[in-house]
């Protein structure tokens, strides 16, 4: 059950991070998190994992 919760958290966070990176306003490269969808996906997945981790 804990593994499923962690995987779902990573998927939701990764999808949100990808959306921010893909549709982000910073296309000049000045902000590396929102200008690259790959970096924002990994960061979003990490945040989703931390949010889904049981306390």
Buried (B, 14 or more C-beta within 10 A) or exposed (E): EEEEEBEEBBBBBBBBBBBBBEEBEBEEEEEEBBBBBEBBBBBBBBBBBEEBEEE
